[in-house]
Amino acid sequence: MANIEIKDLIDSGVHFGHLTRKWNPNMAPYVYTERKGIHIIDLYKTAAKIDEASSALGKIAASGRKILFVATKKQAKDIVAEKAKAVNMPFITERWPGGMLTNFVTIRKAVKKMAYIDRMKKDGSFEALSKREKLQINRQRAKLEKNLGSIVDMTRLPGAILIVDIKREHIAVAEAQKLNIPIFAMVDTNSDPRPIDYVIPSNDDASKSIDKVLSYLTDSIGEGLADRKKSKEQDAAAAAAKTAAKAAPKAAAKEVKKEVAKEVVAAEAKEAKKEEK
C-alpha cells in the first residue's frame, strides 16, 4: 500500500486543475473547489485513487505481466522514461505508433528488424554493403530505436497501460479500450475520465506533480516485482527439496544394497576358508 501524505501532494502541485472554462463536467466528482478561475482537485480522493491504482499495479507486476508507460508531452517524457526504466517496464515517450496495441504483430516485426540489423553488424555482412546502403540502414535503425527501442523486451501485449494526459494520448486510450487492456491514468480536470479503469485525478502538466504520482505507482510496481522474485525463489527451493526427498530413498536403497553385497562377499570368503581347512 502506498504511504501517501496529502502535504506532499500539495507541495508537488498535484491539486491544481485547469481553468474552470476548460473543464470537463465528468470530472465534477473529483473537484474540491474553484480559486481564481482554476479548479482545485480533491486530494483526499486523489490519495484514495493512487492507493487503489498502486495496489492493482503491484498485483499485475507480481503476475509477471508488463505495464506499458505512455507520455509524449515534453514535461513528462523524461520522468516517465526514468520511472519505467527503474522498474524494467516498457515505455513510449515519442510519438505513439498507430496500431501499437491493435496491430502488435506488425510492431513486433519492426522491433525484430532492429535485431536483424544488429546481427548484420556483428556477423560482418553489414560491411559488405555499399556506403549508401549503410547510411540508409543506419538511419532506419536510428528511427526504429527512437520510436520502439524502449519496447524491445515487450514480446506480448501488456497487462496494463499507464498514461499521463489522456487527451494527448487519446489513440493509446482507444486501442487499449478495444483490447480490454486495463488503463491507469493521471486525469486532469479538462479530460473525460469515463474510458479510464483507474482514474487518478491530478495535475498532469506540472513535472513535480507527474513525478510525485508516478513515484507512488512505481514503488508499488517494484514491490510487486520483488514479491514475484521471492515467490520464484521459494518455488525453486521447494522443488529442490522435493527432488532431494525423492532421491533420498533411492540413495538409501543403494547403500543397503552395498552393505548386503559386502556381507555376502564376507560370508562367501569365510565359507571358502572353512573348506580350505
GUKOL-201165 format. One record per residue (C-alpha): residue number from 1; x, y, z. Coordinates in pm, 1 decimal. Example, Ala and Ser with C-alpha at 12.3 -4.5 7.8 and 13.67 -1.06 7.14 Angstrom:
2
i 1 | u 1230.0 | v -450.0 | w 780.0
i 2 | u 1367.0 | v -106.0 | w 714.0
***
This chain:
277
i 1 | u 0.0 | v 0.0 | w 0.0
i 2 | u 125.7 | v 347.8 | w -88.6
i 3 | u 211.3 | v 570.5 | w 207.1
i 4 | u 55.8 | v 893.9 | w 78.4
i 5 | u 88.5 | v 1229.0 | w 254.8
i 6 | u -158.2 | v 1500.0 | w 149.1
i 7 | u 103.6 | v 1765.8 | w 228.3
i 8 | u 343.3 | v 1604.8 | w -20.8
i 9 | u 74.1 | v 1616.3 | w -287.4
i 10 | u 10.7 | v 1985.3 | w -214.0
i 11 | u 382.9 | v 2067.7 | w -222.7
i 12 | u 404.3 | v 1899.8 | w -564.0
i 13 | u 105.7 | v 2094.2 | w -700.4
i 14 | u -99.7 | v 1782.3 | w -767.0
i 15 | u -417.9 | v 1971.0 | w -668.7
i 16 | u -403.7 | v 2234.9 | w -942.9
i 17 | u -653.3 | v 2163.4 | w -1220.1
i 18 | u -721.5 | v 2356.4 | w -1540.6
i 19 | u -908.1 | v 2681.5 | w -1594.3
i 20 | u -1274.6 | v 2645.3 | w -1499.5
i 21 | u -1384.0 | v 2735.9 | w -1853.9
i 22 | u -1183.5 | v 2439.2 | w -1991.0
i 23 | u -1312.7 | v 2176.8 | w -1752.8
i 24 | u -1488.9 | v 1854.2 | w -1839.0
i 25 | u -1811.9 | v 1818.0 | w -1632.7
i 26 | u -1742.8 | v 1445.8 | w -1588.8
i 27 | u -1457.3 | v 1541.4 | w -1357.0
i 28 | u -1701.1 | v 1710.6 | w -1115.5
i 29 | u -1679.7 | v 1430.0 | w -852.2
i 30 | u -1306.2 | v 1494.6 | w -817.9
i 31 | u -1319.6 | v 1877.3 | w -794.8
i 32 | u -1297.5 | v 2026.2 | w -445.7
i 33 | u -1346.9 | v 2395.6 | w -523.3
i 34 | u -1251.7 | v 2679.4 | w -758.4
i 35 | u -999.2 | v 2954.4 | w -692.6
i 36 | u -914.2 | v 3245.7 | w -922.1
i 37 | u -1069.6 | v 3072.1 | w -1220.0
i 38 | u -884.4 | v 2742.6 | w -1161.0
i 39 | u -1035.9 | v 2418.1 | w -1038.1
i 40 | u -880.7 | v 2262.8 | w -728.2
i 41 | u -872.9 | v 1883.5 | w -719.0
i 42 | u -987.8 | v 1699.3 | w -404.7
i 43 | u -658.9 | v 1548.2 | w -287.1
i 44 | u -825.3 | v 1306.2 | w -45.1
i 45 | u -989.4 | v 1144.1 | w -346.5
i 46 | u -659.0 | v 1158.5 | w -532.1
i 47 | u -484.1 | v 979.5 | w -244.1
i 48 | u -752.9 | v 710.3 | w -237.5
i 49 | u -724.6 | v 659.8 | w -614.4
i 50 | u -344.0 | v 641.7 | w -601.6
i 51 | u -373.8 | v 377.2 | w -331.6
i 52 | u -623.4 | v 177.6 | w -539.0
i 53 | u -414.3 | v 204.2 | w -856.1
i 54 | u -92.0 | v 118.1 | w -670.3
i 55 | u -243.7 | v -199.8 | w -530.1
i 56 | u -370.1 | v -310.5 | w -873.4
i 57 | u -39.4 | v -231.5 | w -1048.1
i 58 | u 153.2 | v -421.9 | w -781.4
i 59 | u -58.3 | v -731.6 | w -847.0
i 60 | u -9.9 | v -704.2 | w -1224.6
i 61 | u 368.1 | v -673.6 | w -1179.0
i 62 | u 368.8 | v -970.2 | w -938.4
i 63 | u 189.2 | v -1179.4 | w -1202.6
i 64 | u 479.8 | v -1125.6 | w -1443.2
i 65 | u 294.1 | v -911.9 | w -1696.5
i 66 | u 438.9 | v -589.3 | w -1836.9
i 67 | u 296.5 | v -242.1 | w -1772.8
i 68 | u 337.0 | v -0.8 | w -2065.2
i 69 | u 410.3 | v 360.2 | w -1963.3
i 70 | u 292.6 | v 628.0 | w -2207.7
i 71 | u 368.0 | v 1003.1 | w -2205.8
i 72 | u 478.8 | v 1203.8 | w -2508.6
i 73 | u 442.7 | v 1556.8 | w -2368.2
i 74 | u 768.2 | v 1744.1 | w -2309.5
i 75 | u 739.9 | v 1787.0 | w -1930.7
i 76 | u 651.0 | v 1420.1 | w -1874.3
i 77 | u 858.6 | v 1212.4 | w -2116.9
i 78 | u 1190.8 | v 1219.5 | w -1928.6
i 79 | u 1024.1 | v 1146.8 | w -1594.7
i 80 | u 824.4 | v 857.7 | w -1740.5
i 81 | u 1131.8 | v 709.6 | w -1910.2
i 82 | u 1325.9 | v 726.0 | w -1583.0
i 83 | u 1046.5 | v 571.8 | w -1373.7
i 84 | u 976.5 | v 295.2 | w -1627.7
i 85 | u 1346.0 | v 202.1 | w -1654.9
i 86 | u 1371.0 | v 186.3 | w -1274.1
i 87 | u 1117.8 | v -99.7 | w -1269.4
i 88 | u 1224.0 | v -251.6 | w -1603.6
i 89 | u 897.0 | v -172.2 | w -1782.2
i 90 | u 843.2 | v -71.7 | w -2147.7
i 91 | u 754.5 | v 287.8 | w -2230.3
i 92 | u 656.2 | v 516.0 | w -2517.1
i 93 | u 778.8 | v 876.0 | w -2490.0
i 94 | u 798.9 | v 966.8 | w -2858.7
i 95 | u 504.5 | v 973.0 | w -3099.2
i 96 | u 254.8 | v 692.8 | w -3030.8
i 97 | u 292.3 | v 441.5 | w -3317.8
i 98 | u -53.3 | v 384.9 | w -3464.1
i 99 | u -155.2 | v 22.3 | w -3409.4
i 100 | u 96.0 | v -17.4 | w -3127.5
i 101 | u -155.0 | v -241.5 | w -2947.9
i 102 | u -421.2 | v -328.3 | w -3205.3
i 103 | u -161.1 | v -423.1 | w -3468.6
i 104 | u 102.2 | v -552.2 | w -3229.0
i 105 | u 228.1 | v -823.2 | w -3468.2
i 106 | u 344.1 | v -557.3 | w -3717.1
i 107 | u 510.0 | v -356.4 | w -3440.2
i 108 | u 698.5 | v -668.2 | w -3328.6
i 109 | u 820.7 | v -716.6 | w -3686.3
i 110 | u 966.4 | v -365.0 | w -3676.8
i 111 | u 1138.1 | v -445.8 | w -3345.6
i 112 | u 1279.0 | v -767.7 | w -3496.2
i 113 | u 1410.0 | v -559.3 | w -3787.5
i 114 | u 1627.9 | v -375.6 | w -3534.1
i 115 | u 1764.2 | v -705.1 | w -3406.0
i 116 | u 1831.5 | v -819.5 | w -3765.1
i 117 | u 2034.6 | v -504.0 | w -3839.9
i 118 | u 2231.7 | v -556.5 | w -3518.2
i 119 | u 2310.1 | v -915.1 | w -3623.2
i 120 | u 2429.0 | v -789.4 | w -3963.8
i 121 | u 2676.0 | v -560.3 | w -3788.5
i 122 | u 2802.7 | v -841.2 | w -3568.1
i 123 | u 2847.0 | v -1108.6 | w -3837.4
i 124 | u 3019.7 | v -871.0 | w -4079.9
i 125 | u 2756.7 | v -877.0 | w -4357.7
i 126 | u 2687.7 | v -507.6 | w -4293.5
i 127 | u 3041.8 | v -419.7 | w -4407.6
i 128 | u 2977.4 | v -582.9 | w -4744.7
i 129 | u 2709.1 | v -322.5 | w -4827.6
i 130 | u 2770.5 | v -5.2 | w -5023.7
i 131 | u 2822.2 | v 326.0 | w -4844.2
i 132 | u 2474.8 | v 442.6 | w -4947.2
i 133 | u 2305.8 | v 124.0 | w -4823.3
i 134 | u 2487.6 | v 150.2 | w -4491.9
i 135 | u 2368.2 | v 507.5 | w -4448.4
i 136 | u 2006.6 | v 410.9 | w -4523.9
i 137 | u 2014.3 | v 115.5 | w -4282.4
i 138 | u 2173.6 | v 324.1 | w -4006.3
i 139 | u 1903.3 | v 589.0 | w -4047.2
i 140 | u 1634.2 | v 320.9 | w -4036.7
i 141 | u 1791.3 | v 168.2 | w -3725.1
i 142 | u 1809.9 | v 508.7 | w -3551.3
i 143 | u 1445.3 | v 581.9 | w -3630.8
i 144 | u 1331.2 | v 242.2 | w -3502.2
i 145 | u 1540.7 | v 285.1 | w -3187.4
i 146 | u 1391.6 | v 627.3 | w -3118.4
i 147 | u 1031.4 | v 512.0 | w -3157.4
i 148 | u 1042.9 | v 147.3 | w -3046.8
i 149 | u 1371.6 | v 92.2 | w -2865.8
i 150 | u 1204.8 | v 108.7 | w -2525.6
i 151 | u 968.3 | v -181.9 | w -2603.5
i 152 | u 1226.9 | v -432.5 | w -2728.2
i 153 | u 1156.8 | v -666.1 | w -2435.9
i 154 | u 777.0 | v -644.4 | w -2469.0
i 155 | u 714.0 | v -969.9 | w -2653.5
i 156 | u 338.1 | v -973.0 | w -2594.2
i 157 | u 57.8 | v -726.6 | w -2522.7
i 158 | u 97.2 | v -551.8 | w -2186.0
i 159 | u -107.0 | v -642.1 | w -1879.9
i 160 | u -189.5 | v -273.3 | w -1830.5
i 161 | u -116.5 | v 71.0 | w -1971.1
i 162 | u -21.3 | v 372.5 | w -1758.7
i 163 | u -84.7 | v 711.5 | w -1919.8
i 164 | u -3.9 | v 1074.1 | w -1840.3
i 165 | u -256.4 | v 1309.2 | w -2010.1
i 166 | u -533.7 | v 1106.2 | w -2170.7
i 167 | u -636.9 | v 1392.1 | w -2401.8
i 168 | u -298.7 | v 1391.9 | w -2568.7
i 169 | u -274.9 | v 1011.0 | w -2570.3
i 170 | u -633.0 | v 950.5 | w -2688.2
i 171 | u -520.0 | v 699.9 | w -2955.1
i 172 | u -346.4 | v 488.3 | w -2690.1
i 173 | u -663.3 | v 502.4 | w -2478.3
i 174 | u -879.7 | v 393.0 | w -2773.9
i 175 | u -650.4 | v 99.0 | w -2860.1
i 176 | u -631.6 | v -21.5 | w -2500.1
i 177 | u -1011.6 | v 2.8 | w -2470.9
i 178 | u -1058.8 | v -201.7 | w -2787.1
i 179 | u -840.6 | v -482.0 | w -2647.3
i 180 | u -978.2 | v -459.9 | w -2290.9
i 181 | u -636.1 | v -372.6 | w -2151.1
i 182 | u -673.8 | v -200.8 | w -1808.8
i 183 | u -597.8 | v 172.1 | w -1829.6
i 184 | u -434.6 | v 359.7 | w -1541.0
i 185 | u -404.9 | v 734.2 | w -1592.1
i 186 | u -335.7 | v 1072.6 | w -1440.4
i 187 | u -650.7 | v 1263.5 | w -1534.8
i 188 | u -673.0 | v 1644.4 | w -1517.4
i 189 | u -994.4 | v 1848.0 | w -1489.9
i 190 | u -1007.7 | v 1911.6 | w -1866.4
i 191 | u -1035.6 | v 1539.7 | w -1951.1
i 192 | u -1314.0 | v 1281.4 | w -1963.1
i 193 | u -1239.7 | v 1010.0 | w -1704.2
i 194 | u -1509.0 | v 768.9 | w -1821.5
i 195 | u -1290.9 | v 549.0 | w -2051.5
i 196 | u -1030.2 | v 503.4 | w -1777.1
i 197 | u -1036.9 | v 199.1 | w -1548.0
i 198 | u -819.5 | v 352.9 | w -1274.8
i 199 | u -858.4 | v 730.7 | w -1266.1
i 200 | u -601.6 | v 931.5 | w -1069.7
i 201 | u -736.8 | v 1288.4 | w -1056.2
i 202 | u -426.6 | v 1507.2 | w -1067.0
i 203 | u -235.1 | v 1784.1 | w -1237.3
i 204 | u -88.8 | v 1621.2 | w -1549.6
i 205 | u 103.5 | v 1929.4 | w -1667.8
i 206 | u 348.6 | v 2009.9 | w -1386.6
i 207 | u 662.9 | v 1795.8 | w -1379.5
i 208 | u 664.1 | v 1788.2 | w -996.3
i 209 | u 309.4 | v 1655.4 | w -990.2
i 210 | u 385.4 | v 1389.5 | w -1251.9
i 211 | u 699.2 | v 1282.8 | w -1067.7
i 212 | u 522.2 | v 1257.7 | w -731.7
i 213 | u 227.5 | v 1049.9 | w -855.0
i 214 | u 443.5 | v 817.1 | w -1063.9
i 215 | u 679.9 | v 767.4 | w -768.6
i 216 | u 396.1 | v 616.0 | w -564.6
i 217 | u 289.9 | v 393.1 | w -854.2
i 218 | u 638.2 | v 269.3 | w -946.7
i 219 | u 717.4 | v 195.5 | w -581.5
i 220 | u 421.4 | v -43.3 | w -576.3
i 221 | u 527.2 | v -195.6 | w -909.0
i 222 | u 873.4 | v -251.3 | w -761.9
i 223 | u 720.6 | v -421.4 | w -458.2
i 224 | u 516.1 | v -645.7 | w -687.7
i 225 | u 830.4 | v -744.2 | w -879.6
i 226 | u 1012.0 | v -815.9 | w -551.8
i 227 | u 722.2 | v -1037.9 | w -439.5
i 228 | u 738.2 | v -1225.6 | w -770.3
i 229 | u 1112.4 | v -1280.3 | w -733.7
i 230 | u 1068.2 | v -1402.3 | w -376.1
i 231 | u 788.1 | v -1636.2 | w -481.7
i 232 | u 1005.3 | v -1779.7 | w -761.4
i 233 | u 1292.2 | v -1838.1 | w -517.8
i 234 | u 1057.7 | v -2013.5 | w -274.0
i 235 | u 916.5 | v -2230.7 | w -555.1
i 236 | u 1268.6 | v -2321.3 | w -667.6
i 237 | u 1367.4 | v -2410.4 | w -310.2
i 238 | u 1052.3 | v -2620.6 | w -268.5
i 239 | u 1119.4 | v -2801.9 | w -597.7
i 240 | u 1479.4 | v -2870.7 | w -493.5
i 241 | u 1362.6 | v -3005.4 | w -157.0
i 242 | u 1105.1 | v -3227.0 | w -329.8
i 243 | u 1367.7 | v -3363.0 | w -568.0
i 244 | u 1602.6 | v -3428.5 | w -275.9
i 245 | u 1324.1 | v -3604.1 | w -85.4
i 246 | u 1255.9 | v -3830.0 | w -384.1
i 247 | u 1624.8 | v -3902.9 | w -428.2
i 248 | u 1680.2 | v -3985.0 | w -58.5
i 249 | u 1502.4 | v -4327.9 | w -55.8
i 250 | u 1687.8 | v -4431.2 | w -373.0
i 251 | u 2020.1 | v -4331.8 | w -221.0
i 252 | u 1931.8 | v -4520.4 | w 97.5
i 253 | u 1836.7 | v -4828.9 | w -105.2
i 254 | u 2170.7 | v -4817.6 | w -287.3
i 255 | u 2355.7 | v -4804.2 | w 44.4
i 256 | u 2158.5 | v -5104.0 | w 174.0
i 257 | u 2244.0 | v -5297.6 | w -142.9
i 258 | u 2612.8 | v -5213.7 | w -96.8
i 259 | u 2606.7 | v -5330.9 | w 264.2
i 260 | u 2426.7 | v -5653.4 | w 169.5
i 261 | u 2678.8 | v -5714.0 | w -109.9
i 262 | u 2967.0 | v -5664.5 | w 135.4
i 263 | u 2811.1 | v -5909.3 | w 381.6
i 264 | u 2759.3 | v -6167.9 | w 104.1
i 265 | u 3121.5 | v -6135.8 | w -9.3
i 266 | u 3241.5 | v -6162.9 | w 351.0
i 267 | u 3027.1 | v -6475.2 | w 410.2
i 268 | u 3149.6 | v -6637.6 | w 90.1
i 269 | u 3512.2 | v -6566.4 | w 188.9
i 270 | u 3450.7 | v -6720.3 | w 531.4
i 271 | u 3299.7 | v -7035.1 | w 377.3
i 272 | u 3592.8 | v -7061.4 | w 137.0
i 273 | u 3839.5 | v -7053.7 | w 426.9
i 274 | u 3646.8 | v -7329.7 | w 608.8
i 275 | u 3656.3 | v -7552.1 | w 301.5
i 276 | u 4032.5 | v -7498.6 | w 269.8
i 277 | u 4080.8 | v -7621.6 | w 628.5
***
